[in-house]
C-alpha cells in the first residue's frame, strides 16, 4: 500500500492540466506520483490519495491526473487500485471517479 498526500508530497496549490500551463499541473502529478505505480502489470497494491489541505482543484487538474491515468492504464485497473480520502469535500471523490470511469470525455 502506498499513500500519496497531495498537500505534503506535491503542493498546496494544484495547477491546471498540462506542464506547459504552469507549475503543479495534473500532468506533472500523474507522471511523478501515479504512473510509476502502474508500470508493473502484476502490482495490484492499493494507492491511497489524500486530497485534503490544498487550496482546491481545477477540473482540468483532476481530469488530466486521473482521467489521463485511466486512458493509459484502463478504467478498471485505476478504480481497483486507487482509493481517495477527503474529509473536506466528499463530492470531489465522485468527480474524480467520473473522470476515471469516462476517460475519453475530457
N, C-alpha and C positions, 0 to 999 in steps of 0.2 A: 504494500500500500504506500502511496506517495501523497503528500499533502502539499498543495500549492496555495499560498496565501497571497492574493494579488497585491494587497497593500504592502505587506512585508517583503515579498520576493520580487515585485515588479515596480509598482508605483502607486501613489495616492491619486494621480490624475491620468487615468487611461485616456488615450487619444482617439484618433479616427481609424479608418480602415487600413490604409497601406503605410508602409515605412516612408514612402515618398510624401505622405501627408503630414509628417512630423513625428515627434517623439512619442514613444509608448503606444504604438499602434496595435491593432488587433493582429495584424500580420506578424509583427515582431513578437508579440506574446505567443502566438501559435508556434512560430518557428523555434523560439528559445525555450519555451516551457512545456509545450504539449507534444510536438511531433516526435521528439526523442523517445517518448514512452510508447509510441505506436509502431516503431520500426520493426520490432520483433513480433511477427505474427502469432507467436505462441505465448506471448506475455498477455495474460488476462487480469493482471492485478488492478485493483481499484485506484483511481486517481481522484482525490478529493480536492475540489476547488472552493476556497473560501473567498466569497465576494464582498464581504463587509469591510467598511472603513474607508473606501475610496470616496472621491467627490462625485461619483456617478459614472455611468457608462453610456457612451454613444451607441445607438443601434448598430452603426457601421462597425464599431469595435467588436461587439458581441457576435455579429453575423460573420465577420471575417475570421475571428478566432475560432469559433465553434462550428459554424456552418462550413467554413473553409476546411476544418479538420474532417468533418463528415464527407466533404467532397473528395478528400484524399484517401480516407481510411474506411469509409462506409458508415451509414447511419447506425446500424445495429451495433457495430463494434464500439462506436463512441457512446451510445446510450448504455451499453453493458458496462463500460469501464469508468465513465465519468459520473461523479456524484458531486452535487453542488450544495453549498451551505450559505444561506443568507438569513440572518435574523433581522436585518434592517428592511429588506424588500423581498417578500416571498414571491411576488409576481415575476421578478426577474428570472427566477428559475424556469418558470413556464415559458417565458420569452426565449431563453437560451435553448431549451429543449425543442421549441418550434423551429429554430434555425437549424438544429441538428436533424430533425425529422423531415425538413423540407429544404435541403441544402442547395437546391437549384433555384430557389425563389429569392435571390439576393436583391 
